[in-house]
């Protein structure tokens, strides 16, 4: 390990105690031990540079190892480089061989995504750890950023909350929140920009037609989807939002937020709803009970009761899928997604991006308590249909997953947080194929997937505002331009940002998938290495040289369907 460690003594104010703080130096510092952070660190090491990976928590892999087991890929032919290497190795742990040269097949009317990529979380994390160990990457866990020192337009040093500091020539922000980017003073936004800003369709305040509250929902097939593909986990009925039905003076029910419906297309604050992607098991020998929170109160779920009443009035033969789409994993485990009333807690995520670590802990716990309470409610409340209750009782938290958090995932699903405003802002025009971003560093291929931002009252009933789940107008995979992962040079010349990249709210809805995050992170690591080789800002990296190295390393930069 060529990383140099310089030790300095810090003395407490009383003078009677001393603490040892370390100064770490490397060619490249990566902040965020997410899936992208791991891939970037491995790439740096393979290119012969020294690297230090800083992770604020205690685990590597972010959502890929944190519960998002049924990975959203889009088109597998658009995935290359270390992302392809990682998922190939991961699938091999269950004897699967992935067909990277073929599109997914659409089975049963839903989106074509890959079940072969659905792997147990502990295996995903183990593979990340193995890749890091093999590459000889130094990792510092519980490394929480407190400041970023700059000289002119370059970061010189990071300070951590334990007193340690880190110096490097180039830095990568691979966090979901863009924490280093913000600390470095790079321009960013948390706004849903509105359609007018970039000439878009799905940005700002939005009420999708297929999520309008209505009665007369069609009956699903065996796969839980109606004709056209919409799942029973996405049913919206005109539910009364008030404590006393029909009486606004009685106040809003829990799980309904106050707020003006606004005008569709207008700019608005707010990020997508967060949740936990639970891994649950039906194996009694490997199962822990899903305990409710200490302050569990079934009254919190009165809106869920009204949803159940509406479903039954619609003629639905309800089972657990009405409250969570769940996909099978190996060894009697299941990846639980969300639903109209599932793990999502709209509005509770808004403060997360700019909150400190202590406040984020409280927000995460609020999501966990809500979700635990909901699952307990579904398993025990007599107002829940017996079929749903019995179905829910089959599931527990697996003993062999997330052992240090009792089987509950350690990573909340941060679907969206800060987004950089860089030299290039990717928009719907890029994701829908109407414009081609120059200087491709990888491809995006998923649909436009925005989870609800608010659950509010509109026209006297409950509605999910901001939700979009659709395609991209039939467009194929699209290039992600290099100028979307670098800040403006006058703001910072030695930083690359790979998840909180420069994109509009609605374009980000397609870009935010874990494989894409890994792709942009590998490309950023390569660019960082070239910037060091030539002693130049990251914005000045010669694209042709970068392209050649990326293609040598197996990245897919252009869409060439056969």
C-alpha positions in Angstrom: 0.0 0.0 0.0 1.6 3.2 -1.2 -0.9 5.5 0.6 1.1 7.6 3.0 -0.1 8.1 6.5 1.1 11.1 8.4 0.2 11.2 12.1 -0.2 14.3 14.2 -1.2 14.8 17.8 -4.3 16.8 18.8 -4.5 17.8 22.5 -7.9 18.3 24.1 -8.7 21.7 25.8 -8.1 20.3 29.3 -4.5 19.4 28.4 -4.7 16.1 30.3 -5.8 13.9 27.5 -4.6 13.5 24.0 -6.1 12.0 20.9 -4.3 10.8 17.8 -5.6 12.1 14.5 -4.3 10.9 11.2 -3.7 12.7 7.9 -4.1 10.3 5.0 -2.6 11.1 1.5 -3.4 9.4 -1.8 -3.6 10.2 -5.4 -7.3 10.0 -5.4 -9.9 10.2 -2.6 -13.3 8.7 -3.1 -16.1 9.8 -0.7 -18.9 7.3 -0.4 -18.5 3.5 -0.2 -21.6 2.9 -2.4 -21.6 0.6 -5.4 -20.2 3.4 -7.4 -17.6 4.2 -4.8 -16.3 0.6 -4.8 -16.2 0.4 -8.5 -14.3 3.7 -8.8 -11.8 2.7 -6.1 -11.1 -0.6 -7.9 -10.6 1.2 -11.2 -8.2 3.7 -9.6 -6.1 0.8 -8.2 -6.1 -1.1 -11.5 -4.8 2.1 -13.2 -1.9 2.1 -10.8 -2.8 5.1 -8.6 -3.1 5.2 -4.9 -6.6 5.6 -3.5 -8.5 5.9 -0.2 -12.2 5.2 0.0 -14.1 7.0 2.7 -17.4 5.5 3.8 -19.6 7.3 6.4 -21.2 4.1 7.5 -20.0 0.6 8.2 -20.8 -1.3 5.0 -19.8 -1.2 1.3 -22.1 -1.3 -1.7 -24.9 1.1 -0.9 -28.3 0.0 -2.2 -26.9 -2.9 -4.3 -25.9 -4.6 -1.1 -28.4 -2.8 1.1 -31.7 -4.5 0.1 -32.1 -3.5 -3.6 -31.7 -7.1 -4.6 -33.9 -7.2 -7.8 -31.6 -4.8 -9.6 -33.1 -2.4 -12.2 -30.9 -2.8 -15.2 -32.8 -1.5 -18.2 -31.1 -3.0 -21.2 -28.2 -5.3 -20.3 -26.4 -4.6 -23.6 -25.8 -1.0 -22.4 -23.8 -2.2 -19.3 -20.1 -2.7 -19.6 -16.9 -2.4 -17.7 -16.6 -3.2 -14.0 -20.4 -3.1 -13.6 -20.8 -6.0 -16.0 -17.9 -7.8 -14.3 -19.5 -7.3 -10.9 -22.9 -8.6 -11.8 -21.5 -11.5 -13.8 -19.5 -12.6 -10.7 -22.6 -12.0 -8.5 -24.9 -14.1 -10.7 -22.3 -16.9 -10.8 -22.7 -17.3 -7.0 -26.1 -18.9 -7.8 -25.0 -20.7 -10.9 -26.5 -18.1 -13.3 -24.8 -17.1 -16.5 -26.0 -13.6 -17.7 -26.7 -13.0 -21.3 -25.2 -9.5 -21.9 -25.8 -9.6 -25.6 -29.6 -9.9 -25.4 -32.4 -7.6 -24.2 -34.6 -8.7 -21.4 -37.8 -10.4 -22.3 -41.1 -8.8 -21.2 -42.9 -11.4 -19.2 -46.4 -10.8 -18.0 -46.9 -7.3 -19.1 -44.5 -5.6 -16.7 -41.3 -3.8 -17.5 -38.5 -6.1 -18.8 -36.0 -6.3 -16.0 -33.7 -9.1 -15.0 -34.6 -11.7 -12.5 -31.1 -13.3 -12.9 -29.7 -10.2 -11.1 -31.7 -10.9 -8.0 -29.1 -12.0 -5.4 -29.1 -12.1 -1.6 -27.7 -8.9 0.0 -24.9 -10.5 2.0 -23.5 -12.1 -1.2 -23.6 -8.7 -2.9 -21.7 -7.1 0.0 -19.2 -9.9 0.2 -18.3 -9.5 -3.5 -17.8 -5.8 -3.0 -15.5 -6.5 -0.1 -13.6 -9.1 -2.1 -13.0 -6.7 -5.0 -11.8 -4.0 -2.7 -9.4 -6.4 -0.9 -8.0 -7.9 -4.1 -7.4 -4.4 -5.5 -5.6 -3.4 -2.3 -7.8 -0.4 -1.6 -7.6 1.3 1.8 -11.1 1.9 3.2 -11.9 4.1 6.2 -15.3 3.3 7.7 -17.4 5.8 9.8 -15.5 8.6 8.0 -18.0 11.4 8.2 -17.1 14.6 6.3 -17.2 17.9 8.2 -15.4 20.3 5.8 -13.6 20.5 2.5 -10.7 22.9 2.3 -10.1 24.6 -1.0 -7.3 26.7 -2.5 -8.7 28.7 -5.3 -10.8 26.3 -7.3 -9.3 23.0 -6.0 -10.0 20.9 -3.0 -6.9 20.4 -0.9 -8.0 18.5 2.1 -11.1 16.9 3.7 -11.7 17.0 7.4 -13.6 14.2 9.1 -15.6 14.3 12.3 -13.0 12.2 14.2 -10.3 14.7 13.5 -8.7 12.9 10.6 -7.9 14.6 7.4 -7.4 13.4 3.8 -5.3 15.0 1.1 -5.4 14.0 -2.5 -4.9 15.3 -6.0 -8.4 14.5 -7.2 -11.6 13.7 -5.4 -14.7 11.8 -6.3 -18.1 12.2 -4.7 -19.9 8.9 -4.9 -22.5 9.5 -2.3 -26.2 9.4 -3.0 -26.6 12.9 -1.4 -23.7 14.8 -3.1 -22.3 15.7 0.3 -18.7 16.4 -0.9 -20.0 18.3 -3.9 -22.0 20.6 -1.6 -19.2 21.0 0.9 -16.9 22.0 -1.9 -19.3 24.9 -2.9 -20.4 23.4 -6.2 -23.7 24.7 -7.6 -26.6 22.2 -7.2 -30.3 22.0 -6.8 -33.0 20.2 -4.9 -35.8 21.7 -7.0 -38.1 20.0 -9.4 -37.3 22.5 -12.0 -40.7 22.6 -13.8 -41.3 21.9 -17.5 -40.6 25.4 -18.8 -36.9 25.5 -17.7 -35.7 22.9 -20.1 -38.7 22.3 -22.3 -39.7 19.1 -20.6 -42.9 17.2 -20.0 -42.6 15.3 -16.7 -40.8 17.8 -14.5 -42.2 19.9 -11.7 -45.7 19.3 -10.2 -47.1 16.3 -11.9 -50.3 14.3 -11.8 -49.9 11.2 -14.1 -53.1 10.1 -15.7 -52.7 6.4 -14.7 -52.3 7.3 -11.0 -55.4 9.5 -10.9 -57.8 8.3 -8.1 -60.6 6.3 -9.6 -62.9 3.4 -9.1 -63.5 0.5 -11.5 -59.9 -0.9 -11.5 -59.5 -4.0 -13.7 -59.0 -7.4 -12.1 -55.3 -8.6 -12.3 -54.0 -11.8 -13.8 -52.0 -14.3 -11.8 -48.9 -12.1 -12.0 -50.7 -9.3 -10.1 -50.9 -7.0 -13.2 -53.9 -5.9 -15.2 -54.0 -5.7 -19.0 -51.5 -3.0 -19.9 -49.0 -3.9 -17.2 -50.1 -1.9 -14.1 -49.7 -3.8 -10.9 -52.1 -4.1 -8.0 -49.5 -2.5 -5.9 -50.2 0.7 -7.8 -54.0 1.2 -7.4 -55.3 4.7 -6.6 -58.8 5.1 -5.3 -60.6 8.4 -4.3 -60.0 8.0 -0.6 -61.5 10.5 1.9 -58.5 12.2 3.6 -60.2 13.5 6.7 -60.4 12.1 10.2 -64.2 12.3 10.1 -65.2 11.5 6.5 -66.4 14.5 4.6 -65.4 17.0 7.4 -62.3 19.0 6.6 -62.5 20.6 10.0 -61.7 17.3 11.6 -58.2 17.4 10.2 -56.2 15.2 7.9 -55.6 11.6 8.6 -52.0 10.4 9.4 -50.0 9.7 6.2 -51.7 12.6 4.4 -49.7 15.9 4.1 -51.0 19.4 3.9 -50.1 21.3 0.8 -51.5 23.2 -2.2 -52.0 20.9 -5.2 -50.3 23.6 -7.3 -50.3 23.9 -11.1 -49.0 20.9 -13.2 -45.6 21.7 -14.7 -44.7 24.4 -12.3 -41.4 24.2 -10.4 -41.7 22.9 -6.9 -39.6 21.7 -4.0 -39.3 18.1 -2.9 -37.5 14.8 -3.7 -38.9 11.4 -4.4 -40.1 9.3 -1.5 -37.6 7.1 0.2 -38.1 3.6 1.7 -36.3 0.5 2.7 -36.0 -2.3 0.2 -36.6 -5.2 2.6 -35.2 -8.7 2.2 -37.7 -11.0 3.9 -37.7 -14.8 4.3 -40.3 -17.5 4.5 -37.9 -20.0 6.0 -38.9 -20.4 9.7 -35.4 -21.6 10.6 -33.9 -18.4 9.3 -36.6 -16.0 10.4 -36.7 -13.2 13.0 -40.1 -11.6 13.9 -40.8 -8.2 12.5 -41.4 -6.3 15.7 -43.5 -3.2 15.6 -42.1 0.1 16.9 -42.5 0.9 20.6 -45.1 3.6 19.9 -47.1 1.5 17.4 -50.6 2.8 17.0 -53.0 1.2 14.5 -54.7 4.6 14.2 -51.7 5.7 12.1 -52.9 3.4 9.4 -56.6 4.5 9.1 -55.9 5.6 5.6 -54.8 2.0 4.8 -58.1 0.8 6.1 -59.9 3.1 3.7 -57.8 1.8 0.9 -58.7 -1.8 1.8 -62.4 -0.8 1.9 -62.1 0.7 -1.6 -60.3 -2.4 -2.9 -62.9 -4.8 -1.5 -65.7 -2.6 -2.9 -63.9 -2.9 -6.3 -64.1 -6.7 -6.0 -60.4 -7.2 -5.4 -59.3 -10.6 -3.9 -56.5 -9.0 -2.0 -53.2 -10.6 -1.0 -49.9 -9.1 0.1 -49.0 -7.9 -3.3 -51.5 -5.1 -2.9 -49.0 -3.7 -0.3 -45.7 -4.6 -1.8 -44.6 -6.1 -5.1 -42.1 -8.8 -4.0 -39.7 -10.7 -6.1 -38.1 -14.1 -5.3 -34.5 -14.4 -4.3 -32.5 -17.5 -3.7 -33.0 -19.5 -0.5 -36.6 -18.7 0.3 -36.0 -14.9 0.4 -37.9 -12.1 -1.2 -37.1 -8.6 -2.3 -39.9 -6.3 -1.1 -40.5 -3.2 -3.1 -43.1 -0.5 -2.4 -46.8 0.2 -3.3 -49.5 2.8 -3.1 -49.4 2.0 0.6 -46.1 0.2 1.1 -42.7 1.2 2.3 -42.6 4.7 0.8 -43.2 7.6 3.2 -43.8 10.7 0.9 -42.6 14.0 2.3 -40.4 12.4 5.1 -37.4 12.4 2.7 -37.4 16.1 1.9 -35.0 17.1 4.7 -32.6 14.2 4.2 -30.3 15.7 1.5 -29.1 18.6 3.5 -29.5 17.1 7.0 -26.5 16.2 9.2 -25.7 12.6 10.1 -27.6 12.8 13.4 -30.7 14.1 11.7 -30.5 11.6 8.9 -30.4 8.9 11.6 -33.7 10.2 12.9 -35.2 10.4 9.5 -34.1 6.8 8.7 -35.6 5.6 12.0 -38.9 7.3 11.2 -39.1 5.4 7.9 -38.2 2.2 9.6 -40.8 2.7 12.4 -43.5 3.5 9.8 -42.7 0.4 7.8 -42.4 -1.9 10.8 -45.8 -0.6 12.0 -47.4 -1.1 8.6 -46.2 -4.7 8.3 -47.4 -5.4 11.9 -50.7 -3.8 11.0 -51.1 -6.0 7.9 -50.3 -9.1 10.0 -52.5 -8.5 13.0 -55.3 -6.0 12.4 -58.8 -7.6 12.1 -59.8 -5.0 9.5 -57.2 -6.4 7.1 -58.5 -9.3 5.0 -57.5 -12.7 6.4 -55.7 -13.6 3.2 -53.4 -10.6 3.5 -52.9 -11.2 7.2 -52.0 -14.9 6.7 -49.7 -14.0 3.8 -47.9 -11.4 5.9 -47.4 -13.8 8.8 -45.3 -16.1 6.6 -42.5 -13.5 6.4 -39.8 -12.6 8.8 -36.4 -10.8 8.8 -33.6 -13.2 7.7 -31.1 -14.0 10.4 -28.3 -14.2 7.9 -28.9 -10.7 6.4 -27.9 -7.4 8.0 -26.9 -9.1 11.3 -25.7 -5.9 13.0 -29.1 -4.3 12.5 -31.2 -7.3 13.4 -32.1 -8.2 9.8 -33.3 -4.7 8.9 -31.3 -3.1 6.0 -28.6 -0.7 7.0 -29.2 1.5 3.9 -32.3 3.6 3.3 -33.2 4.0 -0.4 -32.1 7.5 -1.3 -33.7 7.7 -4.7 -32.9 11.4 -5.2 -31.1 14.1 -3.3 -29.0 17.0 -4.5 -28.3 17.2 -8.2 -25.3 19.1 -9.5 -25.7 21.9 -12.1 -22.6 21.4 -14.2 -21.4 22.4 -17.7 -24.0 20.0 -19.2 -27.4 19.4 -17.6 -29.0 16.1 -18.9 -32.7 16.5 -19.6 -35.6 14.6 -21.0 -34.3 15.6 -24.4 -31.3 13.4 -23.8 -33.1 10.5 -22.1 -35.8 10.4 -24.7 -33.3 10.4 -27.5 -34.1 13.9 -29.0 -30.6 15.2 -28.2 -27.3 13.3 -27.9 -25.0 14.3 -25.1 -21.4 14.7 -26.3 -18.4 12.9 -24.8 -20.1 9.7 -23.7 -18.8 8.0 -20.6 -21.6 5.4 -20.5 -25.2 4.7 -21.3 -28.5 5.0 -19.5 -31.3 2.7 -20.5 -34.0 2.6 -17.8 -37.4 4.2 -18.1 -38.7 7.4 -16.5 -39.2 6.2 -12.9 -40.2 8.9 -10.4 -41.8 7.8 -7.0 -44.3 10.1 -5.5 -43.1 13.3 -3.9 -46.2 14.1 -1.9 -49.4 12.4 -0.7 -51.9 15.3 -0.5 -55.5 16.3 -1.0 -56.7 17.4 -4.4 -60.4 17.8 -5.3 -61.4 16.4 -1.9 -59.5 13.1 -2.2 -56.1 11.7 -1.5 -53.6 11.8 -4.5 -50.0 10.9 -5.1 -48.3 14.0 -6.6 -45.2 13.7 -8.7 -45.3 10.0 -9.5 -44.3 8.9 -13.0 -43.6 5.4 -14.2 -43.2 5.1 -17.9 -40.8 4.6 -20.7 -38.8 7.1 -22.8 -40.9 7.4 -25.9 -39.5 4.2 -27.4 -35.9 5.6 -27.4 -33.0 3.2 -27.0 -30.1 3.6 -24.5 -28.6 7.1 -24.5 -25.2 8.6 -23.8 -24.2 10.2 -20.5 -22.0 13.1 -21.3 -18.7 13.7 -19.5 -19.7 17.3 -18.8 -22.6 16.0 -16.6 -20.2 14.4 -14.0 -17.8 17.4 -13.6 -18.5 20.8 -12.0 -17.9 24.0 -13.7 -14.2 24.5 -13.7 -14.3 27.9 -12.0 -16.1 26.1 -9.1 -13.8 23.1 -8.6 -11.2 21.7 -10.9 -10.4 18.4 -9.1 -13.8 16.9 -8.3 -16.1 14.5 -10.2 -19.6 13.7 -9.1 -21.2 10.4 -10.2 -24.6 9.9 -8.6 -25.6 13.5 -7.8 -24.7 14.3 -11.3 -25.9 17.2 -13.4 -29.4 16.3 -14.6 -33.0 17.6 -14.4 -35.3 16.0 -11.9 -37.1 14.0 -14.6 -34.0 13.0 -16.5 -32.5 11.8 -13.2 -35.4 9.5 -12.9 -33.9 7.3 -15.6 -30.2 7.9 -14.7 -30.5 7.0 -11.0 -30.2 3.2 -11.4 -27.3 1.4 -9.6 -25.6 -0.1 -12.7 -25.5 3.4 -14.3 -24.0 4.7 -11.0 -21.3 2.1 -11.3 -20.6 3.0 -14.9 -20.3 6.7 -14.3 -18.0 6.0 -11.3 -15.6 3.9 -13.3 -15.4 6.5 -16.0 -14.9 9.2 -13.4 -12.0 7.3 -11.8 -10.4 6.9 -15.2 -10.7 10.6 -15.9 -9.3 11.4 -12.5 -6.2 9.3 -13.2 -5.7 11.0 -16.6 -6.0 14.5 -15.0 -3.2 13.5 -12.6 -1.0 12.1 -15.3 -1.2 15.4 -17.2 -1.4 17.8 -14.3 -4.7 19.4 -15.5 -8.2 20.1 -14.2 -10.7 17.3 -14.7 -12.6 19.5 -17.1 -9.5 19.6 -19.4 -9.1 15.9 -19.8 -8.7 15.0 -23.5 -11.9 13.1 -24.3 -10.3 11.0 -27.1 -7.7 9.7 -24.6 -10.4 9.0 -22.1 -12.6 7.3 -24.6 -9.8 4.9 -25.7 -9.1 3.9 -22.1 -12.8 3.4 -21.3 -13.2 1.2 -24.4 -10.1 -0.7 -23.5 -11.7 -1.4 -20.1 -14.9 -2.6 -21.6 -17.2 0.4 -21.1 -20.1 0.7 -23.6 -20.2 4.2 -24.9 -22.5 4.1 -27.9 -25.7 2.3 -28.7 -25.2 -0.1 -31.6 -28.2 -2.5 -31.5 -27.8 -5.6 -33.6 
